[in-house]
Amino acid sequence: MKKFLIAVFVAAGMLAGGTEAQPVPNTLGKIKAARAINVGFSGDSLPFSFVGSNNEPAGYSIDICKRVIAHIGRAIGEPNLKVNWKVGSVVDRLQMVASGKADIECANTTQTLSRLANVDFSNLIFVDGGGFLVKSDSPVNRMSELGGRKIAVLQGTTTESRLKDSLARQKVVATIVPIAHANEGVAMLESGSVDAYAGDKIKLVGLAAQAKDPGKLALLAEDLSIEPYAFALPRNDSALRLEVNRALTQVYMGGEIETIFANWLGKLGRPSGLLAAMYLLYSIPD
C-alpha cells in the first residue's frame, strides 16, 4: 500500500512539473510603460461605437470607454495616456484583444461562453435584444413569415448564429445573406435584394435613422435574442478587470450614465426596467 501511495505522489509530481504555468498578463504595466493604451472599436455600430463626423470614435460605448481609460490612467499614475484607437469588425476586435494588439475592446460586443474561451469581459455595459428590420410595407410581421425569403446579417456576430438556430428551431427555411458592414444591410433592404435585416435592435434603429427614407423601414416587435454587451479584456488579467469594473461602477453610481444614455439613446425614452436593473446590479460596492 505504501509503495502504491508513493508511486501516486511521484506521478502527480511529475505531471505538475511537466505542466507549464500560464503567464499572468500585466496589461496595466504594459500600458504604464508605453504611456499609451490600445483600444479596439467598431466603426459602424451607431449609436454605440462608430467613426464620427470629425473622424474620431463616438457613441454610447465610446463615452463609457473614455471614462474607463481616464480611470486606468489615474490608477497607474499616467493621467495623460495616449489612446490608439483600432477599428475593426467584432471578429477583428476579439482577435486584437486575444493577441495583445488591443488592451481593451469598446463597442457593442455580446458576452458569450464561447468568446470567454479566448478573452475575458468586463461587467455589462448594456442589454439589447436582437430583431429584424423590414420595409414598412412588407407583409412580414414575425420570424415565422420569413420562409422562402432572404435575410441579411453581419457575419461573425452572435446574431448570425442565433438567427440560424432560431430558424432551424421554428423550421423556417430562409436564405441567410452574410454581410461584412452594417450599412450594407440597409442598402440591400432598400434595394429589395433582401427581405429583412437581422441585428441588435437599437443598432438597427440607428441604421434606419440614417437611411435615405427612414419612414419606409420598420422594426418587427418580435425579439430574436437577448444581447448582453460588455468590454472584451485579455484573459486572466484580474488587475485590469478590477480597474475597468471599478470605473464602470463609478459611471453607474455617480450618475454619468444618465448623461451618456440621454445623449445617445434618449430619443428612445428612459432605460428599460431590465437595463436600469443592470446598472444597479453592476454598481459594485467597495
ABEGO torsion letter per residue (X at the ends): XAAAAAAAAAAAAAAAAABBBBBBBBAAAAAAAAGBBBBBBBAABOAABBBBAAGBBBEAAAAAAAAAAAAAAAAAGBABBBBBBBBBBAAAAAAAAAAGABABBBBBBBBBAAAAAABBBBBBABBBBBBBBBBAABABABAAAABGBBBBBBBGBAAAAAAAAAAAAAGBBBBBBBBABAAAAAAAAAAGABABBBBBAAAAAAAAAABABAAABBBBABBABBBBBBBBBBBGBAAAAAAAAAAAAAAAAAGAAAAAAAAAAAAAEBBBAAAAAAAAAABBBX
